[in-house]
Amino acid sequence: MRIEFPKSLNWALYHVHNRHHDGQVILCWKSVPDYAFSFHDEPPVLPAGRDFVCVGELIWRVEGDRFVHELMPLQHRSERELDERAERTKRHREYRQRLWERYNLEERLKDLNG
C-alpha cells in the first residue's frame, strides 16, 4: 500500500534512507498521530510516552525526483533468509567503510565548500 508521510517526517525518512544497508528491513511504527522507523536487526528506539505498534515494513523507490514509499505487511523470514540478509548487510557496511576511507579530508572540505 502506497503511503504518504507528513512533511514533518522528511528528516526521519532522510535518516532512514541514508543509514539503510542492503539486506536490512525497515520497520514502520505508528502511534496516533506519529510514525517512527527502525531496522529489523537493531533494537527499536522509539519516542517514550506513547504506545507504538509495528504496522509493517517500509520499502521505497525513486520516481522522477520523489521518493515513493510503500507499506508492506510484516513477513516471517526463515533463519536462512535472515542469515543471507545479515551477510548482505555486512558486505554493504564494509563497502561503505572502504568508500569512507578513500574519501580524504581535502576532498571532504572541497565538497563542503561547493
Residue pairs with C-beta under 8 A, 6 or more apart in sequence:
1 70
1 71
1 72
2 68
2 69
2 70
2 71
3 69
3 70
3 71
4 69
5 13
5 35
5 69
9 35
12 35
12 36
12 37
13 37
13 67
13 69
16 26
16 37
16 58
17 60
17 67
19 39
20 26
20 39
21 88
21 89
21 92
21 93
21 96
22 88
22 89
22 91
22 92
23 84
23 85
23 86
23 87
23 88
23 89
23 92
24 39
24 40
24 41
24 85
24 89
25 39
25 40
25 41
25 57
25 77
25 85
26 37
26 38
26 39
26 40
26 57
26 58
26 59
27 37
27 38
27 39
27 40
27 44
27 54
27 56
27 57
27 58
27 74
28 35
28 36
28 37
28 54
28 55
28 56
28 57
28 58
28 71
29 35
29 36
29 37
29 38
29 44
29 46
29 52
29 53
29 54
29 55
30 52
30 53
30 55
31 46
31 47
31 50
31 51
31 52
31 53
34 47
34 50
34 52
36 44
36 46
36 47
36 52
37 58
38 44
38 45
38 46
41 85
41 86
41 89
44 52
46 52
54 74
55 71
56 71
56 72
56 73
56 74
57 71
57 72
57 73
57 74
57 75
58 69
58 70
58 71
58 72
59 69
59 70
59 72
60 67
60 68
60 69
60 70
61 67
61 68
61 70
62 68
77 85
